[in-house]
Amino acid sequence: MSRNLRRKGTAMSAPSSPPVTGWVDATPFRAHVRFLMSVGALSASDVATVAGVSVTAVDHLLSARGGDRARRVSPDTARRLLALTAEDVRGLRWHLVPAHRARARLDTLRKAGLSDARIAELTRVDLGDLARLDGADQHCSALLSLRLTAAARAHADRPAAARGGRRGVRAAA
């Protein structure tokens, strides 16, 4: 043991490396997101929602914009993505959660004018799963809740004109 690590016969630990404060190489995180998508049969927006990062960040990580993919990711995004494991995403299909959030997201999408068929298409879920939310079921899969949350967020983030709204347009008098 080095003299620098020894004090009065007691071993001391070597100085720890400083916390990561700069952006980090995106390559391993890109691979990790693709792995999670494959293992859990998830979309990029599903992974982003579960990780608690923006869908835009994950899309940019995976997709080329102007010929370039993201080369670096923020330390916070990196930590959140690495915190997700294969077991986490596999369990989304079978893990039951209270249905009230999923029901609220479904209601939001319906009030926005989307049909159940369109919601099922957007979320890649069965119409029967949506119908069960209208029933007395108190629980639903975490995956259903996740996908409805992601769809409601994506719909809310779209400009009003793209949603069919008329924000900023005055009716003729």
MARBA-3410 file (N, C-alpha, C, O; in Angstrom, 1 decimal):
173
0.8,-1.2,0.0,0.0,0.0,0.0,0.9,1.2,0.0,1.9,1.3,0.7 ~ 0.5,2.2,-0.7,1.3,3.4,-0.8,1.3,4.2,0.5,0.4,4.1,1.3 ~ 2.4,4.9,0.7,2.5,5.7,1.9,1.4,6.8,1.9,1.0,7.2,3.0 ~ 1.0,7.3,0.7,0.0,8.4,0.7,-1.4,7.9,1.1,-2.2,8.7,1.5 ~ -1.6,6.6,1.0,-2.9,6.1,1.4,-2.9,5.5,2.8,-3.9,5.0,3.3
-1.8,5.6,3.6,-1.7,5.1,4.9,-1.6,6.2,5.9,-0.8,7.1,5.7 ~ -2.4,6.2,7.0,-2.3,7.2,8.0,-2.3,6.4,9.4,-3.3,5.8,9.7 ~ -1.2,6.6,10.1,-1.1,5.9,11.4,-1.5,4.5,11.4,-2.3,4.1,12.3 ~ -1.1,3.7,10.4,-1.4,2.3,10.4,-2.8,2.0,9.8,-3.2,0.8,9.8 ~ -3.6,3.0,9.5,-4.9,2.7,9.0,-5.0,3.1,7.5,-4.5,4.1,7.1
-5.5,2.1,6.7,-5.6,2.4,5.3,-6.7,3.4,5.0,-7.8,3.4,5.6 ~ -6.4,4.3,4.1,-7.4,5.3,3.7,-7.7,5.0,2.2,-6.9,4.5,1.5 ~ -8.9,5.3,1.8,-9.3,5.1,0.4,-8.6,6.2,-0.5,-8.4,7.3,0.0 ~ -8.4,5.8,-1.7,-7.8,6.7,-2.6,-8.9,7.8,-2.9,-10.1,7.5,-2.8 ~ -8.5,9.0,-3.3,-9.5,10.0,-3.6,-10.4,9.5,-4.7,-10.0,9.0,-5.7
-11.7,9.8,-4.5,-12.7,9.4,-5.5,-12.6,10.4,-6.7,-12.2,11.5,-6.6 ~ -13.1,9.9,-7.9,-13.1,10.7,-9.0,-14.2,11.7,-8.9,-15.2,11.4,-8.2 ~ -14.0,12.9,-9.4,-15.1,13.9,-9.3,-16.3,13.5,-10.0,-16.3,12.7,-11.0 ~ -17.5,14.0,-9.6,-18.7,13.7,-10.2,-18.7,14.2,-11.7,-18.1,15.2,-12.0 ~ -19.4,13.5,-12.5,-19.5,13.9,-13.9,-20.3,15.1,-14.0,-21.5,15.2,-13.6
-19.7,16.2,-14.6,-20.4,17.4,-14.7,-20.6,17.8,-16.2,-21.4,18.7,-16.5 ~ -19.8,17.3,-17.1,-19.9,17.6,-18.5,-20.7,16.6,-19.2,-21.1,15.5,-18.7 ~ -21.0,16.9,-20.4,-21.8,15.9,-21.3,-20.9,14.7,-21.6,-19.7,14.8,-21.6 ~ -21.6,13.6,-21.8,-20.8,12.3,-22.0,-21.2,11.8,-23.4,-22.2,12.1,-24.0 ~ -20.3,10.9,-23.9,-20.4,10.3,-25.2,-21.8,9.5,-25.3,-22.2,8.8,-24.4
-22.5,9.8,-26.4,-23.8,9.2,-26.5,-23.9,7.8,-27.0,-24.9,7.1,-26.8 ~ -22.8,7.2,-27.5,-22.8,5.9,-28.1,-23.3,4.8,-27.2,-24.2,4.1,-27.6 ~ -22.8,4.7,-25.9,-23.3,3.6,-25.1,-24.8,3.8,-24.7,-25.5,2.9,-24.5 ~ -25.2,5.1,-24.6,-26.6,5.3,-24.2,-27.6,5.0,-25.4,-28.7,4.6,-25.2 ~ -27.1,5.3,-26.6,-27.9,5.0,-27.8,-28.1,3.4,-27.8,-29.2,3.0,-28.1
-27.0,2.7,-27.6,-27.1,1.2,-27.6,-28.1,0.8,-26.5,-28.8,-0.2,-26.7 ~ -28.0,1.4,-25.3,-28.8,1.0,-24.2,-30.3,1.2,-24.5,-31.1,0.4,-24.2 ~ -30.6,2.4,-25.1,-32.0,2.7,-25.4,-32.5,1.7,-26.4,-33.6,1.2,-26.3 ~ -31.7,1.4,-27.5,-32.1,0.4,-28.4,-32.3,-1.0,-27.8,-33.3,-1.7,-28.2 ~ -31.5,-1.4,-26.9,-31.6,-2.6,-26.1,-32.9,-2.6,-25.4,-33.7,-3.6,-25.4
-33.2,-1.6,-24.6,-34.5,-1.5,-23.9,-35.7,-1.6,-24.8,-36.7,-2.2,-24.4 ~ -35.6,-0.9,-25.9,-36.7,-0.9,-26.9,-37.0,-2.3,-27.4,-38.1,-2.8,-27.5 ~ -35.9,-3.0,-27.6,-36.0,-4.4,-28.1,-36.5,-5.4,-27.0,-37.4,-6.2,-27.3 ~ -36.0,-5.3,-25.9,-36.3,-6.2,-24.8,-37.8,-6.0,-24.4,-38.5,-7.0,-24.1 ~ -38.2,-4.7,-24.3,-39.6,-4.4,-23.8,-40.6,-4.2,-24.9,-41.8,-3.9,-24.6
-40.2,-4.3,-26.2,-41.1,-4.0,-27.3,-41.6,-2.6,-27.1,-42.9,-2.4,-27.2 ~ -40.8,-1.7,-26.8,-41.2,-0.3,-26.5,-40.8,0.6,-27.6,-39.8,0.3,-28.4 ~ -41.4,1.7,-27.7,-41.1,2.8,-28.7,-40.1,3.7,-27.9,-39.8,3.6,-26.7 ~ -39.5,4.6,-28.7,-38.5,5.6,-28.1,-39.3,6.5,-27.1,-38.7,6.8,-26.1 ~ -40.5,6.8,-27.4,-41.3,7.7,-26.5,-41.6,6.9,-25.2,-41.7,7.5,-24.1
-41.8,5.6,-25.3,-42.1,4.8,-24.1,-40.9,4.8,-23.2,-41.0,5.0,-22.0 ~ -39.7,4.6,-23.8,-38.5,4.6,-23.0,-38.2,5.9,-22.4,-37.9,6.0,-21.2 ~ -38.5,7.0,-23.1,-38.3,8.3,-22.6,-39.2,8.6,-21.4,-38.8,9.1,-20.4 ~ -40.5,8.2,-21.5,-41.5,8.4,-20.5,-41.1,7.6,-19.2,-41.2,8.1,-18.1 ~ -40.7,6.3,-19.4,-40.3,5.5,-18.2,-39.1,6.1,-17.6,-39.0,6.2,-16.3
-38.1,6.6,-18.4,-36.9,7.1,-17.8,-37.1,8.5,-17.2,-36.2,9.0,-16.4 ~ -38.1,9.2,-17.6,-38.4,10.6,-17.1,-37.5,11.6,-17.8,-37.1,12.6,-17.2 ~ -37.2,11.3,-19.1,-36.5,12.3,-19.9,-37.4,12.7,-21.1,-38.4,12.1,-21.3 ~ -37.0,13.7,-21.8,-37.8,14.2,-22.9,-37.8,13.3,-24.1,-36.8,12.7,-24.3 ~ -38.9,13.2,-24.7,-39.0,12.3,-25.9,-38.1,12.9,-27.0,-37.4,12.1,-27.7
-38.0,14.2,-27.0,-37.1,14.9,-28.0,-35.6,14.4,-27.8,-34.9,14.2,-28.7 ~ -35.2,14.3,-26.5,-33.8,13.9,-26.2,-33.6,12.5,-26.7,-32.5,12.2,-27.3 ~ -34.5,11.6,-26.5,-34.3,10.2,-26.9,-34.4,10.1,-28.5,-33.6,9.4,-29.1 ~ -35.3,10.9,-29.1,-35.4,10.9,-30.5,-34.1,11.4,-31.1,-33.6,10.8,-32.1 ~ -33.6,12.4,-30.6,-32.3,13.0,-31.1,-31.2,12.0,-30.9,-30.3,11.9,-31.7
-31.2,11.3,-29.8,-30.2,10.3,-29.5,-30.2,9.2,-30.6,-29.1,8.7,-31.0 ~ -31.4,8.8,-31.0,-31.5,7.7,-31.9,-31.5,8.1,-33.4,-31.1,7.3,-34.3 ~ -31.9,9.3,-33.7,-32.1,9.7,-35.1,-31.1,10.7,-35.5,-30.6,11.6,-34.7 ~ -30.8,10.7,-36.8,-29.9,11.7,-37.4,-30.7,12.9,-37.7,-31.8,12.8,-38.3 ~ -30.2,14.0,-37.4,-30.7,15.3,-37.8,-29.7,16.0,-38.6,-28.6,16.4,-38.1
-30.1,16.3,-39.8,-29.1,16.9,-40.7,-27.9,16.1,-40.9,-26.8,16.6,-41.2 ~ -28.1,14.8,-40.8,-27.0,13.8,-41.1,-26.2,13.5,-39.8,-25.3,12.6,-39.9 ~ -26.4,14.1,-38.7,-25.7,13.9,-37.5,-26.6,13.4,-36.4,-27.6,14.0,-36.1 ~ -26.2,12.3,-35.7,-26.9,11.9,-34.5,-26.3,12.6,-33.3,-25.2,13.2,-33.4 ~ -26.9,12.6,-32.2,-26.4,13.2,-31.0,-25.1,12.6,-30.7,-25.0,11.3,-30.7
-24.1,13.4,-30.4,-22.8,12.8,-30.1,-22.6,12.8,-28.6,-21.8,12.0,-28.0 ~ -23.3,13.6,-27.8,-23.2,13.7,-26.4,-24.6,13.7,-25.8,-25.5,14.2,-26.4 ~ -24.7,13.3,-24.5,-25.9,13.4,-23.7,-25.6,14.1,-22.4,-24.4,14.0,-21.9 ~ -26.5,14.7,-21.8,-26.3,15.4,-20.5,-26.1,14.3,-19.4,-26.7,13.2,-19.6 ~ -25.4,14.6,-18.4,-25.2,13.6,-17.3,-26.6,13.2,-16.7,-26.7,12.0,-16.3
-27.5,14.1,-16.6,-28.8,13.8,-16.0,-29.5,12.8,-16.9,-30.1,11.8,-16.4 ~ -29.6,13.0,-18.2,-30.2,12.1,-19.1,-29.5,10.7,-19.1,-30.1,9.7,-19.1 ~ -28.2,10.8,-19.1,-27.4,9.5,-19.0,-27.7,8.7,-17.8,-28.0,7.5,-17.9 ~ -27.8,9.4,-16.6,-28.1,8.6,-15.4,-29.5,8.0,-15.4,-29.7,6.9,-15.0 ~ -30.5,8.8,-15.9,-31.8,8.3,-15.9,-32.0,7.1,-16.9,-32.7,6.2,-16.6
-31.3,7.2,-18.0,-31.4,6.1,-19.0,-30.7,4.9,-18.4,-31.3,3.8,-18.6 ~ -29.6,5.0,-17.8,-28.9,3.9,-17.3,-29.6,3.3,-16.1,-29.4,2.1,-15.7 ~ -30.4,4.0,-15.4,-31.2,3.5,-14.3,-32.2,2.5,-14.7,-32.6,1.7,-13.9 ~ -32.6,2.5,-16.0,-33.6,1.5,-16.5,-32.9,0.2,-16.8,-31.8,0.2,-17.5 ~ -33.4,-0.8,-16.4,-32.9,-2.2,-16.7,-33.8,-2.9,-17.6,-35.0,-2.6,-17.7
-33.3,-4.0,-18.1,-34.2,-4.9,-18.9,-35.3,-5.4,-18.1,-36.4,-5.6,-18.6 ~ -35.1,-5.8,-16.8,-36.2,-6.2,-15.9,-37.2,-5.2,-15.8,-38.4,-5.5,-15.7 ~ -36.8,-3.9,-15.6,-37.8,-2.8,-15.5,-38.8,-2.8,-16.7,-40.0,-2.7,-16.5 ~ -38.2,-2.9,-17.9,-39.1,-2.7,-19.1,-39.8,-4.0,-19.4,-40.9,-3.9,-19.9 ~ -39.3,-5.2,-19.0,-40.0,-6.4,-19.2,-41.2,-6.4,-18.3,-42.3,-6.9,-18.7
-41.1,-5.9,-17.1,-42.1,-6.0,-16.1,-43.3,-5.1,-16.4,-44.3,-5.2,-15.7 ~ -43.1,-4.1,-17.3,-44.2,-3.2,-17.6,-45.5,-3.9,-18.0,-46.6,-3.4,-17.8 ~ -45.4,-4.9,-18.7,-46.5,-5.7,-19.3,-47.4,-6.3,-18.2,-48.6,-6.5,-18.3 ~ -46.7,-6.8,-17.1,-47.4,-7.6,-16.1,-47.6,-6.8,-14.8,-48.4,-7.3,-14.0 ~ -46.8,-5.8,-14.6,-47.0,-5.0,-13.3,-48.3,-4.2,-13.4,-48.5,-3.5,-14.3
-49.1,-4.4,-12.3,-50.4,-3.7,-12.3,-50.2,-2.4,-11.5,-49.6,-2.4,-10.4 ~ -50.9,-1.4,-12.0,-50.9,-0.1,-11.3,-52.3,0.4,-11.2,-53.2,-0.1,-11.9 ~ -52.6,1.3,-10.3,-54.0,1.8,-10.2,-54.4,2.4,-11.5,-53.6,3.1,-12.2 ~ -55.6,2.2,-11.9,-56.1,2.6,-13.3,-56.5,4.0,-13.4,-56.7,4.5,-14.5 ~ -56.6,4.8,-12.3,-57.1,6.1,-12.3,-56.3,7.1,-13.2,-56.9,7.9,-13.9
-55.0,6.9,-13.2,-54.1,7.8,-14.1,-54.4,7.4,-15.6,-54.5,8.3,-16.4 ~ -54.4,6.2,-15.9,-54.6,5.7,-17.3,-56.0,6.2,-17.7,-56.2,6.7,-18.8 ~ -57.0,6.1,-16.8,-58.3,6.5,-17.1,-58.4,8.0,-17.4,-59.1,8.5,-18.3 ~ -57.7,8.8,-16.6,-57.6,10.2,-16.8,-57.0,10.6,-18.1,-57.4,11.5,-18.8 ~ -55.9,9.9,-18.5,-55.2,10.2,-19.8,-56.1,9.8,-20.9,-56.1,10.5,-21.9
-56.8,8.7,-20.8,-57.7,8.3,-21.9,-58.8,9.3,-22.0,-59.2,9.7,-23.2 ~ -59.4,9.8,-20.9,-60.4,10.9,-21.0,-59.9,12.1,-21.7,-60.6,12.8,-22.4 ~ -58.6,12.5,-21.3,-58.0,13.7,-22.0,-57.9,13.5,-23.5,-58.2,14.4,-24.2 ~ -57.5,12.3,-23.9,-57.4,12.1,-25.4,-58.7,12.1,-26.0,-58.9,12.6,-27.2 ~ -59.7,11.5,-25.4,-61.1,11.5,-25.9,-61.6,13.0,-26.0,-62.2,13.3,-27.0
-61.4,13.7,-25.0,-61.9,15.1,-25.0,-61.2,16.0,-26.1,-61.7,16.9,-26.6 ~ -60.0,15.5,-26.5,-59.3,16.2,-27.5,-59.8,15.8,-28.9,-59.3,16.3,-29.9 ~ -60.8,14.9,-28.9,-61.4,14.5,-30.2,-60.9,13.3,-30.8,-61.3,12.9,-32.0 ~ -60.1,12.5,-30.1,-59.5,11.3,-30.7,-60.5,10.1,-30.4,-61.0,10.0,-29.3 ~ -60.7,9.3,-31.4,-61.6,8.1,-31.2,-60.8,7.0,-30.5,-59.5,7.1,-30.4
-61.5,6.1,-29.9,-60.8,5.0,-29.2,-59.9,4.2,-30.2,-58.8,3.7,-29.9 ~ -60.4,4.0,-31.5,-59.6,3.3,-32.5,-58.3,4.1,-32.7,-57.2,3.5,-32.9 ~ -58.3,5.4,-32.8,-57.1,6.2,-33.1,-56.2,6.2,-31.9,-55.0,6.1,-32.0 ~ -56.8,6.2,-30.7,-56.0,6.1,-29.4,-55.3,4.7,-29.4,-54.1,4.7,-29.0 ~ -56.0,3.7,-29.7,-55.4,2.3,-29.7,-54.3,2.2,-30.7,-53.3,1.6,-30.4
-54.5,2.9,-31.9,-53.4,2.9,-32.9,-52.2,3.7,-32.4,-51.0,3.2,-32.6 ~ -52.4,4.8,-31.8,-51.3,5.6,-31.3,-50.5,5.0,-30.2,-49.3,5.1,-30.1 ~ -51.2,4.3,-29.3,-50.6,3.7,-28.2,-50.2,2.2,-28.4,-49.5,1.6,-27.5 ~ -50.6,1.7,-29.5,-50.3,0.3,-29.8,-50.8,-0.7,-28.7,-50.1,-1.6,-28.3 ~ -52.1,-0.4,-28.3,-52.8,-1.3,-27.4,-54.1,-1.8,-28.0,-54.5,-1.2,-29.0
-54.6,-2.8,-27.4,-55.8,-3.4,-27.9,-57.0,-2.5,-27.5,-57.1,-2.0,-26.4 ~ -58.0,-2.5,-28.4,-59.3,-1.7,-28.0,-59.9,-2.3,-26.7,-60.5,-1.5,-26.0 ~ -59.8,-3.6,-26.5,-60.3,-4.2,-25.3,-59.7,-3.6,-24.1,-60.4,-3.5,-23.0 ~ -58.4,-3.3,-24.1,-57.7,-2.7,-22.9,-58.3,-1.4,-22.6,-58.5,-1.0,-21.5 ~ -58.6,-0.6,-23.7,-59.2,0.7,-23.5,-60.6,0.6,-22.9,-61.0,1.3,-22.0
-61.4,-0.4,-23.4,-62.7,-0.6,-23.0,-62.8,-1.0,-21.5,-63.6,-0.6,-20.8 ~ -61.8,-1.8,-21.1,-61.7,-2.2,-19.7,-61.5,-1.1,-18.7,-61.9,-1.1,-17.6 ~ -60.8,0.0,-19.2,-60.7,1.2,-18.4,-62.0,1.9,-18.1,-62.1,2.6,-17.1 ~ -63.0,1.7,-19.0,-64.3,2.3,-18.8,-65.1,1.5,-17.8,-66.1,1.9,-17.3 ~ -64.7,0.2,-17.6,-65.4,-0.6,-16.6,-65.0,-0.4,-15.2,-64.5,0.6,-14.8
-65.2,-1.4,-14.4,-64.9,-1.4,-13.0,-63.5,-1.8,-12.6,-63.2,-1.8,-11.4 ~ -62.7,-2.1,-13.6,-61.3,-2.5,-13.3,-60.6,-1.4,-12.5,-60.6,-0.2,-12.9 ~ -60.0,-1.7,-11.4,-59.3,-0.8,-10.6,-57.8,-0.7,-10.9,-57.1,0.2,-10.5 ~ -57.3,-1.7,-11.7,-55.9,-1.7,-12.1,-55.8,-2.0,-13.6,-56.6,-2.5,-14.2 ~ -54.6,-1.6,-14.1,-54.3,-1.9,-15.5,-52.8,-2.1,-15.5,-52.1,-1.9,-14.5
-52.3,-2.5,-16.6,-50.8,-2.8,-16.7,-50.1,-1.4,-16.7,-50.6,-0.4,-17.2 ~ -48.9,-1.5,-16.2,-48.1,-0.3,-16.2,-47.8,0.2,-17.6,-47.6,1.4,-17.9 ~ -47.7,-0.8,-18.6,-47.4,-0.4,-19.9,-48.6,0.4,-20.5,-48.4,1.3,-21.3 ~ -49.8,0.0,-20.3,-51.0,0.7,-20.8,-51.0,2.1,-20.2,-51.2,3.1,-20.9 ~ -50.7,2.2,-18.9,-50.7,3.6,-18.3,-49.6,4.4,-18.9,-49.8,5.6,-19.2
-48.4,3.8,-19.1,-47.3,4.5,-19.7,-47.6,5.0,-21.1,-47.4,6.2,-21.4 ~ -48.2,4.2,-21.9,-48.5,4.5,-23.3,-49.6,5.6,-23.4,-49.5,6.5,-24.2 ~ -50.5,5.5,-22.5,-51.6,6.6,-22.5,-51.0,7.9,-22.1,-51.3,9.0,-22.6 ~ -50.1,7.9,-21.1,-49.4,9.1,-20.6,-48.6,9.7,-21.7,-48.6,10.9,-21.9 ~ -47.8,8.8,-22.4,-47.0,9.3,-23.5,-47.8,9.9,-24.6,-47.5,11.0,-25.2
-48.9,9.3,-25.0,-49.8,9.8,-26.0,-50.4,11.1,-25.6,-50.5,12.0,-26.5 ~ -50.9,11.2,-24.4,-51.5,12.5,-23.9,-50.4,13.6,-23.9,-50.8,14.7,-24.3 ~ -49.2,13.3,-23.5,-48.1,14.3,-23.6,-47.8,14.7,-25.0,-47.7,15.9,-25.3 ~ -47.7,13.8,-25.9,-47.4,14.1,-27.3,-48.5,14.9,-27.9,-48.2,15.8,-28.7 ~ -49.7,14.5,-27.6,-50.8,15.3,-28.2,-50.9,16.7,-27.6,-51.2,17.6,-28.4
-50.6,16.9,-26.4,-50.6,18.2,-25.8,-49.5,19.1,-26.3,-49.6,20.3,-26.4 ~ -48.3,18.4,-26.7,-47.2,19.2,-27.2,-47.3,19.6,-28.6,-46.6,20.5,-29.1 ~ -48.3,19.0,-29.3,-48.4,19.4,-30.7,-49.1,20.8,-30.8,-49.9,21.1,-30.0 ~ -48.7,21.5,-31.8,-49.4,22.8,-32.0,-50.9,22.7,-32.2,-51.4,21.6,-32.7 ~ -51.6,23.7,-31.8,-53.1,23.6,-31.9,-53.6,23.3,-33.3,-54.5,22.5,-33.4
-53.0,23.9,-34.3,-53.4,23.6,-35.7,-53.2,22.2,-36.1,-54.1,21.6,-36.8 ~ -52.2,21.5,-35.6,-51.9,20.1,-35.9,-52.9,19.2,-35.1,-53.2,18.1,-35.6 ~ -53.4,19.7,-34.0,-54.4,18.9,-33.2,-55.8,19.2,-33.8,-56.8,18.5,-33.3 ~ -56.0,20.1,-34.7,-57.3,20.4,-35.2,-57.9,21.6,-34.5,-59.1,21.9,-34.8 ~ -57.2,22.2,-33.6,-57.7,23.4,-32.9,-57.6,24.6,-33.7,-57.0,24.6,-34.8
-58.1,25.7,-33.2,-58.1,27.0,-33.9,-57.5,28.1,-33.0,-57.9,29.2,-33.1 ~ -56.5,27.7,-32.3,-55.9,28.7,-31.4,-55.3,29.9,-32.2,-54.6,29.7,-33.2 ~ -55.6,31.1,-31.7,-55.1,32.2,-32.4,-55.9,32.7,-33.6,-55.5,33.6,-34.3 ~ -57.0,32.0,-33.9,-57.8,32.3,-35.1,-59.1,32.8,-34.6,-59.8,32.1,-33.8 ~ -59.5,34.0,-35.0,-60.7,34.6,-34.6,-61.9,34.1,-35.6,-61.7,34.0,-36.8
-63.0,33.8,-35.0,-64.2,33.5,-35.8,-64.7,34.8,-36.5,-64.6,35.9,-35.9 ~ -65.2,34.6,-37.7,-65.7,35.8,-38.4,-66.9,36.3,-37.7,-67.8,35.5,-37.2 ~ -67.0,37.6,-37.6,-68.2,38.2,-36.9,-69.3,38.4,-37.8,-70.4,38.9,-37.4
END
